[in-house]
Amino acid sequence: MRRWKAILVAVVVFGSIATSARLPVLASTVPLCTGPVGNAFFDPPATLPPGGPGTLVSCRETTVDLGANAAPHRAFAMIYVSTDVTGARVATSGMLLIPTAPWTGTGSRPVVGFAPGTHGMATKCAVSRQLIAGTEPQADSIVNALGAGFAIAVADYEGYLNGQTHTYMVGPALGHAVLDGVRASFQIAQAGLSPTTKVGLWGYSEGGAGSTWAAELAGSYAPTLDVVGLAAGGVPGDLKVTARLLNGNLAAAFMLGASLGFATAFPALPFDQLLNDAGRAAKQQATQLCLFDAVAKFAFTSVADFTTDKLSLDRFFALVGTDGISWSQRLDQAKLGVDLRGANKVTFPVFMFRSIVDEAVPTQTEDDTRHEFCAAGLPVQTATYLGEHVIGDFMSQTDVISFLADRFAGKAPRNDC
């Protein structure tokens, strides 16, 4: 709670805004988690080991600062194999945290795949690094999960290893990283987790998108995981709708970050050649800043401010890459709630929630995404919280923990559709 208070005082906000189903190697090739110490742990591996998505590459037991209210726990930094949006194998990082007290619920200890909200584009902003440093803004979510006895596998997402750029808001890559972080956690022998245990997915804002993508991809990408529920809030389900709100408003930094993230994931898209001097400077600055500084630096900026032709948002969307695919088409490919009865079929209960006033994610796209899940015939529990974007994340946590606990206990879901 102490970190959320700091966030609210600063008046900043979170968020913006199927590939191979091969099984990971379940016998860890990294005995006793003896990966490099310090920042060197986050160096990209020279080569990736054999094995499918979720294969553990390296791990190291570490200490994290979660504040005085955290239940006793162990923490393991992880590097593992994931899949980028093109289907290529990539290394990504994350953190497994597990209570030291025995699990007292039914079955084996469950795992929460946690998708973080926006943290910033600099590699130093990664959740794993901020947990170690004691600066993690979503520490309260992790504390609450540990307090309920859950193990929690936190994904840093693609692009947070040293020298890389985060593919911010590129939905499938986010979902892959979340699912693969859970699979990698089963290979840490000291954690004692069962690969057949129940798994819950949780995220807010960028994490709302990441966790929802994980839910939509779980059946095809990670079919051996026993995913039993999704809790997603502040979900930017349609990035074009979200961009129209962000362009020129307080949270404009998130649109700049998303543009950089998509340009990194899809280098054929026109980007660098569009930038004026201010845009080139903003790109360089954005890769060095974490959430709070980025929000302050780029508040109320727009696409027109950073482009030589002072592009409107619609003109920007219409630009076509060297592969013949436009910005508009790439953003549409990241839309959530599409084909939920087909390729992206979800088979477990969902809890979707938002703030009554959301200055970072349009309530239109939050509600539209929820309606798509209802239309697919899923049991969807809903909640709306008084306040703005950040407050919604804080106020939802008790309900999220209760929802996940009920899923792990096998209770019948509530359906508010």
C-alpha positions in Angstrom: 0.0 0.0 0.0 2.9 2.4 0.7 3.9 2.4 -3.0 0.4 3.0 -4.2 0.1 6.0 -1.9 3.2 7.4 -3.5 1.7 6.8 -7.0 -1.5 8.6 -6.1 0.3 11.6 -4.6 2.3 11.8 -7.8 -1.0 11.8 -9.9 0.3 9.4 -12.5 -1.4 6.4 -14.0 -0.7 2.9 -15.2 -1.2 1.5 -18.6 -1.9 2.8 -22.1 -3.0 2.3 -23.5 -0.5 -18.7 -31.8 2.2 -19.9 -32.2 4.0 -23.2 -31.3 2.5 -25.4 -28.6 5.7 -27.4 -28.0 6.2 -28.4 -24.5 9.0 -27.1 -22.4 11.7 -29.3 -20.9 10.4 -30.0 -17.4 13.7 -31.2 -16.0 15.7 -28.1 -15.2 19.2 -27.9 -16.7 20.0 -25.1 -14.2 20.8 -26.9 -10.9 20.3 -24.9 -7.7 19.7 -21.6 -9.6 23.2 -20.4 -9.8 22.8 -17.7 -12.5 25.1 -14.6 -12.6 24.9 -12.1 -9.7 23.6 -8.6 -10.2 22.9 -6.8 -13.4 24.9 -9.5 -15.4 22.0 -11.9 -14.7 19.9 -9.9 -17.2 22.4 -10.2 -20.1 20.8 -11.9 -23.1 22.1 -15.5 -23.4 24.5 -16.0 -26.2 22.4 -19.0 -27.3 19.1 -20.5 -26.3 19.0 -24.1 -25.0 16.9 -26.7 -26.8 13.3 -27.0 -25.8 10.0 -25.3 -26.4 8.5 -22.1 -25.0 8.8 -22.0 -21.2 12.2 -23.7 -21.1 14.2 -22.4 -18.2 17.5 -20.8 -19.3 18.9 -19.4 -16.0 17.7 -18.7 -12.5 19.1 -17.3 -9.3 17.6 -17.1 -5.8 17.5 -13.5 -4.7 16.0 -11.2 -2.1 13.3 -8.7 -2.9 11.9 -5.7 -0.9 8.1 -6.1 -0.6 7.7 -4.1 2.6 7.0 -5.2 6.2 3.6 -6.7 5.4 4.8 -9.4 3.0 4.5 -13.0 4.1 7.8 -14.9 4.4 8.8 -16.1 0.9 11.5 -17.1 -1.4 12.2 -15.3 -4.7 13.9 -16.6 -7.9 14.9 -14.4 -10.8 14.4 -16.3 -14.1 15.4 -16.1 -17.7 13.4 -18.4 -19.9 12.5 -19.1 -23.6 9.4 -17.4 -24.9 8.1 -16.5 -28.4 7.9 -13.1 -30.0 5.0 -12.0 -32.2 6.6 -13.4 -35.4 7.0 -16.9 -33.8 10.7 -16.7 -33.2 12.2 -18.1 -29.9 13.4 -15.3 -27.6 14.8 -15.0 -24.1 12.8 -13.1 -21.6 13.0 -12.5 -17.9 10.7 -12.8 -14.9 10.5 -13.5 -11.2 9.0 -16.4 -9.2 7.9 -15.7 -5.6 6.6 -18.4 -3.3 5.5 -18.4 0.3 7.6 -20.4 2.7 4.6 -21.5 4.7 3.0 -24.8 3.5 0.0 -24.6 1.2 -3.2 -25.4 3.2 -5.7 -25.3 0.4 -7.0 -28.1 -1.7 -4.6 -29.8 -4.1 -1.1 -28.5 -4.8 -0.1 -24.9 -4.4 -1.5 -22.9 -7.3 0.4 -20.4 -9.4 -0.7 -16.9 -10.5 0.7 -15.8 -13.8 1.0 -12.0 -13.1 1.1 -9.6 -16.0 2.4 -6.2 -14.9 1.0 -2.8 -15.7 3.1 -0.2 -17.5 6.5 0.2 -16.0 8.4 2.2 -18.6 10.6 1.4 -21.5 14.0 1.4 -19.9 15.4 -2.0 -19.0 15.9 -0.8 -15.4 12.1 -0.5 -15.1 11.5 -4.3 -15.4 9.5 -5.7 -12.5 12.3 -8.2 -11.5 14.8 -5.4 -11.2 12.4 -3.1 -9.3 11.5 -5.9 -6.9 15.1 -6.4 -6.0 15.6 -2.6 -5.7 12.5 -2.1 -3.5 11.0 0.3 -6.0 8.3 -1.9 -7.5 5.0 0.1 -7.9 2.8 -3.0 -8.0 4.4 -4.7 -4.9 1.0 -4.7 -3.2 -0.5 -7.1 -5.7 2.4 -9.5 -5.1 2.1 -9.1 -1.3 -1.6 -10.0 -1.5 -1.0 -13.0 -3.7 1.7 -14.3 -1.3 -0.6 -13.6 1.7 -3.2 -15.9 0.1 -0.6 -18.6 -0.1 -0.3 -18.5 -3.9 3.0 -18.8 -5.8 3.2 -15.9 -8.3 5.2 -16.0 -11.5 5.8 -12.4 -12.7 6.6 -11.8 -16.3 8.9 -8.9 -17.2 7.8 -9.2 -20.8 9.9 -9.3 -24.0 12.6 -6.7 -24.4 13.7 -6.0 -20.8 17.1 -7.8 -21.0 20.2 -5.6 -21.2 20.5 -3.7 -24.5 16.9 -4.5 -25.6 13.7 -2.5 -26.2 10.4 -3.7 -24.7 7.7 -4.6 -27.3 5.2 -2.6 -25.3 1.6 -3.4 -25.9 2.3 -6.0 -28.6 -0.4 -8.3 -27.3 0.6 -11.8 -28.3 4.1 -11.3 -27.1 2.8 -10.2 -23.7 0.6 -13.2 -23.4 3.4 -15.6 -24.4 5.7 -14.1 -21.7 3.1 -14.6 -19.0 2.3 -18.2 -19.9 6.0 -19.1 -20.4 6.9 -17.6 -17.0 4.5 -20.0 -15.4 5.9 -22.9 -17.3 9.5 -21.9 -16.4 8.6 -21.7 -12.7 7.8 -25.4 -12.6 11.5 -26.2 -13.5 12.9 -24.5 -10.4 13.4 -27.5 -8.1 13.6 -25.5 -4.9 10.1 -24.1 -5.5 8.5 -27.6 -5.4 5.6 -26.6 -7.7 3.6 -29.2 -9.7 3.3 -28.6 -13.4 -0.3 -30.0 -13.1 -1.3 -27.5 -10.5 -4.1 -24.9 -11.1 -3.1 -21.6 -12.7 -4.7 -18.2 -12.5 -4.0 -15.2 -14.6 -4.0 -11.6 -13.3 -3.2 -8.2 -14.7 -4.2 -4.6 -14.8 -3.8 -2.0 -17.6 -0.9 -3.2 -19.8 -1.2 -6.2 -17.6 -4.9 -6.4 -18.3 -4.0 -6.8 -22.0 -1.2 -9.2 -21.2 -3.2 -11.4 -19.0 -6.2 -11.4 -21.4 -3.9 -12.3 -24.3 -2.5 -15.1 -22.1 -6.1 -16.3 -21.5 -6.9 -16.2 -25.2 -3.7 -18.0 -26.2 -3.5 -20.6 -23.4 -5.5 -23.3 -25.2 -3.3 -23.3 -28.3 0.0 -22.1 -27.0 0.2 -23.7 -23.5 -2.3 -26.5 -23.6 -0.8 -28.4 -20.7 -1.4 -25.6 -18.2 -4.5 -26.0 -16.1 -5.7 -22.4 -16.3 -8.8 -22.0 -14.2 -9.5 -18.2 -14.3 -8.6 -14.8 -15.5 -8.8 -11.5 -13.6 -8.2 -8.5 -15.8 -8.8 -4.9 -15.2 -8.4 -1.6 -17.1 -8.1 -3.6 -20.3 -7.0 -1.6 -23.4 -8.8 -4.1 -25.7 -8.7 -1.9 -28.8 -5.4 0.1 -29.2 -6.7 2.4 -31.8 -9.6 3.5 -29.6 -7.1 3.8 -26.7 -4.8 6.0 -28.8 -7.5 8.5 -29.5 -7.9 9.1 -25.8 -4.1 9.3 -25.1 -3.1 11.5 -28.0 -2.4 14.9 -26.4 -3.6 13.9 -22.9 -1.9 13.5 -19.5 -0.9 9.8 -20.3 0.4 10.5 -23.8 3.7 8.8 -22.8 1.9 5.4 -23.1 1.1 6.1 -26.8 4.7 7.0 -27.5 5.8 3.8 -25.7 3.3 1.7 -27.7 4.5 3.3 -31.0 8.1 2.4 -30.1 7.1 -1.1 -28.9 5.3 -1.8 -32.2 8.1 -0.4 -34.3 10.5 -2.7 -32.5 8.3 -5.7 -33.0 7.5 -4.9 -36.6 10.6 -3.1 -38.1 8.8 -2.9 -41.5 6.4 -0.3 -40.1 7.4 3.3 -40.9 8.7 5.0 -37.8 12.1 6.5 -37.6 11.7 8.2 -41.0 8.6 10.0 -39.7 10.3 11.7 -36.7 11.4 15.3 -36.5 14.1 16.4 -34.1 11.7 16.4 -31.1 10.6 12.9 -32.1 14.1 11.5 -32.3 14.9 13.0 -28.9 11.7 11.6 -27.4 12.5 8.2 -28.7 15.9 8.3 -27.1 14.5 9.7 -23.8 11.7 7.2 -23.7 14.1 4.2 -23.7 15.8 5.7 -20.6 12.8 6.5 -18.4 10.5 4.6 -16.1 6.8 5.2 -15.5 6.7 8.4 -13.4 9.4 10.3 -15.3 8.0 9.3 -18.7 4.5 10.5 -17.7 5.9 13.8 -16.6 8.2 14.2 -19.6 5.6 13.5 -22.3 2.3 14.7 -20.8 0.0 16.3 -23.3 2.2 15.6 -26.3 0.7 14.3 -29.6 1.8 12.5 -32.7 1.9 15.8 -34.5 4.5 17.1 -32.1 7.0 14.3 -33.0 6.5 13.9 -36.8 7.9 16.0 -39.7 4.6 16.3 -41.4 2.7 16.9 -38.1 0.7 13.8 -38.7 -2.8 13.4 -37.4 -3.6 10.1 -35.7 -5.7 9.0 -38.7 -2.9 9.7 -41.1 -0.4 7.9 -38.9 -2.7 4.8 -38.7 -3.0 4.8 -42.5 0.8 4.6 -43.2 1.9 1.3 -44.7 5.1 -0.6 -44.0 7.5 -2.1 -46.5 5.7 -5.5 -46.0 2.4 -3.9 -47.2 0.9 -3.9 -43.7 -0.3 -0.6 -42.2 -0.1 0.6 -38.6 -3.9 0.3 -38.5 -3.7 -3.4 -39.5 -1.0 -4.1 -36.9 -3.0 -2.4 -34.2 -6.1 -4.4 -35.2 -4.2 -7.6 -34.9 -3.7 -6.7 -31.2 -7.4 -6.3 -30.5 -8.8 -8.5 -27.7 -12.0 -10.4 -27.7 -11.7 -11.6 -31.3 -12.6 -15.2 -32.2 -13.2 -16.3 -28.7 -15.1 -19.4 -29.9 -12.4 -20.3 -32.4 -8.6 -19.9 -32.4 -8.7 -17.8 -29.2 -11.2 -19.9 -27.3 -11.3 -19.4 -23.6 -12.8 -22.2 -21.4 -12.6 -20.8 -17.9 -14.3 -18.1 -15.8 -13.3 -14.4 -16.1 -13.4 -11.4 -13.8 -13.2 -8.1 -15.6 -13.2 -4.8 -13.8 -12.5 -1.1 -14.3 -12.7 2.3 -12.7 -15.8 4.4 -13.1 -13.6 7.2 -14.6 -10.6 6.1 -16.5 -8.3 8.7 -17.9 -5.8 6.2 -19.4 -8.0 3.5 -21.0 -11.3 4.4 -22.6 -14.3 2.8 -20.8 -15.7 2.1 -24.2 -13.0 -0.5 -25.1 -13.0 -1.9 -21.5 -16.7 -2.5 -21.8 -16.6 -3.7 -25.4 -14.0 -6.3 -24.5 -16.1 -7.6 -21.5 -19.1 -7.8 -23.8 -17.2 -10.0 -26.3 -16.4 -12.4 -23.5 -20.0 -12.5 -22.4 -21.2 -13.0 -26.0 -18.8 -16.0 -26.2 -20.9 -17.6 -23.4 -18.3 -17.4 -20.7 -19.2 -16.7 -17.0 -17.9 -13.2 -16.5 -17.9 -11.5 -13.1 -17.7 -7.7 -13.3 -17.0 -4.8 -11.0 -16.7 -1.0 -11.3 -14.8 1.0 -8.7 -15.2 4.6 -7.7 -12.1 6.6 -8.8 -9.7 6.8 -11.7 -7.3 4.4 -13.3 -4.7 3.8 -10.6 -7.3 3.6 -7.8 -9.2 0.9 -9.7 -6.1 -1.4 -9.5 -5.7 -0.8 -5.8 -9.4 -1.2 -5.0 -9.8 -4.4 -7.0 -7.2 -6.4 -5.2 -9.4 -8.0 -2.5 -11.9 -9.0 -5.1 -9.2 -10.4 -7.4 -7.7 -12.6 -4.6 -11.2 -13.8 -3.7 -12.0 -14.6 -7.3 -8.8 -16.6 -7.8 -9.1 -18.4 -4.5 -12.6 -19.5 -5.5 -11.2 -20.8 -8.9 -8.5 -22.7 -7.1 -11.0 -24.2 -4.7 -13.3 -25.3 -7.6 -16.2 -23.2 -6.6 -19.0 -22.2 -9.1 -18.3 -18.9 -10.7 -20.5 -15.8 -10.6 -21.9 -14.6 -13.9 -22.9 -11.0 -14.4 -23.4 -11.1 -18.1 
